[in-house]
Amino acid sequence: MDVLVCGGGIVGLAAAYELSDRGADVTLCERGSLGGGSTARAAGGIRSQFSTRINVELSLASKPVWNAFEERFGVDIGLRKNGYLFLARTDTTADRFRENVSMQRDLGAATELLTPAEAADYCPGIDPESFVAATYNPDDGVADPNLAVQGYADAAREAGVDIRTKAAVTDIHRDGNRVVGVDVSDGGATDRETVDYVVNAAGAWATQLGDLAGVELPIASRRRQIAVVEPSTPVPESAPLTIDLDTGSYFRPERDGIALVGGHFDDADPDADPDGYDEGMDIDWAAEAVEQVGTYTDYFGPETRIRRGWAGLYAVTPDHHPIIEQSLPGLVTAAGFSGHGFQHAPATGQVVADLILDSETDVTDVSALVRERFERGQAIVERSVA
């Protein structure tokens, strides 16, 4: 079985590794550098606290890989299980939290419903008077996406994957309805590759790749920013990644007194050109992000310093769930994770390998993630989005 994976981010690498580990002959083509797209700009969160069963199931299927990553791949990804803390300002959000916790616990997640005072026990700097409820999962945490890319890339090479960077897929060829090959531009030369399967794991570029095959993907690129700040009062390194869900504001501790702050606060959310967006941080946005977290914590006072930051891209679908499907005979799509691709990559890699090698998967039921769900009016909206 000859498979060509398009995209050298964490999802593409996980898929390439799983396929090759099970005996497929795999080539991975990345137009730039490995992890150089959205993965390198991710916050590195790994959580089970979602509002839909499928996202929770993808998380729970991925966590065993993250938990044993160093043992399995020989790379310490800096996994820190400080938990995720979600905060609700309104009764409507609190009611949703109760439903989410019940569903998550039914699936095996260790999520707890908390009072605001109990939430302050996990993150002492928050103002409990600002909130009406919270949820916390001690098994959630963060890891370093760049180290995870390194681990998967090393393992993929050892498993036999031919990884080609600065190699762009410029065309996809079909015989009738079946994908049979691609054109790859590598160092100025263009080669025709005959393959049994193509995997579209191109993230923010997945729509462009789909167009080459005549497959329309409802995936938009949206710019998101992260600020690296020095709080006026250090956030304890043991503090969870904390999200004020009603405003979309979040923060988490780094090391040496540094914190990451993020969120999207503008009603406008235009599509971004993945080949030409501003990768720098907007200082006005950073000031607003710090002001937002300062309204409900005592960490980010007037003496907080904004040190640097960056912008990356979410590949967003209308319902904030990925498209994971066989789009055409010979073409599998795994894209549009809407900011959750890093944490769901291990399970997605297994699913992709199953779909190609076995035509079905028992990792979790991904039948609801086909792109036709939007035409059928069967979108499954994820509400726990930051």
VENRA-V367489 format. One record per backbone hydrogen bond with DSSP energy under -1.0 kcal/mol. NH is the residue of the N-H (numbers start at 1). CO is the residue of the C=O. E is the energy in kcal/mol with one decimal. If there is no record, write none. Layout:
nh/co/e
NH/CO/E
NH/CO/E
//
This chain:
nh/co/e
3/25/-2.6
4/197/-2.4
5/27/-2.9
6/199/-3.1
7/29/-2.7
13/9/-2.5
14/10/-2.2
15/11/-2.3
16/12/-2.7
17/13/-2.6
18/14/-2.4
19/15/-2.5
20/16/-2.5
21/17/-2.8
23/20/-1.9
24/19/-2.3
25/1/-3.0
27/3/-2.4
28/162/-2.5
29/5/-2.8
30/164/-2.6
35/8/-2.0
36/33/-2.3
40/35/-1.7
41/38/-1.1
42/39/-1.6
46/141/-3.0
50/48/-1.6
56/52/-1.8
57/53/-3.0
58/54/-2.3
59/55/-2.0
60/56/-2.9
61/57/-2.1
62/58/-1.1
63/59/-2.3
66/62/-1.8
67/63/-3.2
68/64/-1.4
69/66/-1.2
72/68/-2.6
73/69/-3.5
74/70/-1.9
80/142/-2.8
82/80/-1.3
83/140/-2.3
84/137/-1.1
85/241/-2.9
86/135/-2.5
87/243/-2.8
88/133/-2.7
94/90/-2.2
95/91/-2.6
96/92/-1.7
97/93/-2.4
98/94/-2.0
99/95/-1.8
100/96/-2.8
101/97/-2.9
102/98/-2.0
103/99/-2.2
104/100/-3.1
105/101/-2.6
106/102/-1.9
107/103/-1.4
109/104/-2.7
112/136/-2.9
114/134/-3.4
119/115/-2.3
120/116/-1.8
123/119/-1.7
126/123/-2.0
127/296/-2.6
130/127/-1.8
131/128/-1.6
132/88/-3.0
133/88/-1.2
134/114/-1.8
135/86/-2.1
136/112/-2.0
137/84/-1.5
140/137/-1.4
141/46/-2.8
142/80/-2.0
143/44/-2.1
144/77/-3.2
148/144/-1.9
149/145/-2.3
150/146/-2.0
151/147/-2.3
152/148/-2.6
153/149/-2.8
154/150/-2.6
155/151/-2.2
156/152/-2.7
157/153/-2.5
158/154/-2.3
159/155/-1.8
160/157/-1.5
161/156/-2.7
162/26/-2.4
164/28/-3.2
166/32/-1.9
167/30/-2.6
168/185/-2.1
170/183/-2.3
171/183/-1.1
173/181/-3.2
175/178/-3.1
178/175/-1.6
179/329/-2.7
180/173/-2.7
181/173/-1.3
182/193/-2.3
183/171/-2.5
184/191/-2.8
185/168/-3.2
186/189/-3.1
189/186/-1.2
191/184/-2.7
193/182/-3.4
195/180/-1.9
196/2/-2.3
197/2/-1.7
198/330/-2.3
199/4/-2.5
200/332/-3.1
201/6/-2.1
201/199/-1.1
205/202/-2.5
206/203/-2.1
209/205/-1.8
210/206/-2.8
211/207/-2.3
212/208/-1.2
214/211/-1.1
215/210/-3.0
219/217/-2.2
220/316/-3.1
222/314/-2.8
224/312/-2.6
226/310/-2.4
227/261/-2.9
228/308/-3.1
229/259/-2.8
230/305/-3.2
233/299/-2.2
239/236/-2.1
241/83/-2.1
242/251/-2.5
243/85/-2.9
244/249/-2.9
245/87/-1.6
245/243/-1.2
247/244/-1.1
248/244/-2.3
250/262/-2.1
251/242/-1.9
252/260/-2.0
254/258/-3.4
258/255/-1.4
259/229/-2.5
260/252/-2.7
261/227/-2.4
262/250/-2.4
272/221/-3.1
276/273/-2.1
286/282/-2.4
287/283/-2.3
288/284/-1.9
289/285/-2.8
290/286/-2.4
291/287/-2.3
292/288/-2.7
293/289/-2.1
294/290/-1.8
295/292/-1.2
298/125/-2.0
304/301/-1.9
305/230/-2.3
307/228/-2.4
308/228/-1.6
310/226/-2.1
311/279/-2.3
312/224/-2.8
314/222/-3.1
316/220/-3.5
320/317/-1.4
323/335/-3.4
324/369/-1.1
325/333/-2.0
327/331/-1.3
328/331/-1.5
331/328/-2.7
332/198/-2.7
333/325/-2.6
334/200/-2.7
335/323/-1.9
338/315/-2.7
340/337/-1.2
344/340/-1.6
345/342/-1.2
348/344/-2.3
349/345/-2.9
350/346/-1.6
351/347/-2.4
352/348/-2.9
353/349/-2.0
354/350/-2.3
355/351/-2.9
356/352/-2.0
357/353/-2.8
358/354/-3.1
369/366/-2.0
373/370/-1.6
374/371/-1.5
376/372/-2.1
378/373/-3.4
382/319/-2.0
385/383/-1.6
//
